[in-house]
Amino acid sequence: MIRLKVVQVRSALDRGARQRGTLRALGIRRIGHSVVHEDKPEIRGMIKAVEHLVTVEEIEEI
């Protein structure tokens, strides 16, 4: 199963409410905070909406 590690690297202060809400929905709280999610189309879509604020790393589980 592939999981995605999402880390916020840029501030969301000057962004719109939708982008801040997307980060909240992903569970990210601050710069440097990371969360791990299963690789699902819904999560990929949220990441795509805020790709300029986050970095994504694929984690392969055994």
C-alpha positions in Angstrom: 0.0 0.0 0.0 1.3 3.4 -0.9 0.9 6.3 1.6 1.6 10.0 1.1 3.6 12.1 3.5 2.5 15.7 3.1 4.6 18.6 4.7 3.7 22.2 4.7 6.6 24.3 3.5 5.0 27.7 2.8 2.6 29.9 4.7 -1.1 30.0 4.0 -1.7 33.4 5.6 -2.0 35.4 2.3 -4.0 32.7 0.5 -7.7 32.4 0.1 -10.0 30.7 2.6 -10.4 27.7 0.3 -6.7 27.0 0.4 -6.5 27.4 4.1 -9.5 25.1 4.4 -7.9 22.5 2.2 -4.8 22.5 4.5 -7.1 22.1 7.5 -8.9 19.2 5.8 -5.6 17.5 5.2 -4.8 17.9 8.9 -1.9 20.3 8.4 -1.6 22.9 11.1 1.7 24.9 10.6 4.8 25.2 8.5 6.9 22.1 9.0 4.0 20.0 10.2 3.6 16.7 8.4 0.7 14.2 8.0 0.5 10.8 6.4 -2.5 9.8 4.3 -3.5 6.8 2.1 -3.0 7.4 -1.6 -6.6 8.1 -2.7 -8.0 10.3 -5.5 -9.6 12.6 -3.0 -6.3 13.2 -1.2 -4.5 13.7 -4.5 -7.0 16.4 -5.4 -6.6 18.3 -2.2 -2.8 18.1 -2.6 -3.1 19.4 -6.2 -5.1 22.4 -4.9 -2.3 23.4 -2.5 0.8 22.0 -4.3 2.6 25.3 -4.1 2.4 25.2 -0.3 3.3 21.6 0.4 5.8 18.9 -0.5 4.7 15.3 -1.0 6.7 12.1 -0.5 5.4 8.6 -1.3 6.0 6.1 1.4 5.9 2.4 0.5 4.7 0.1 3.3 5.7 -3.5 3.5 
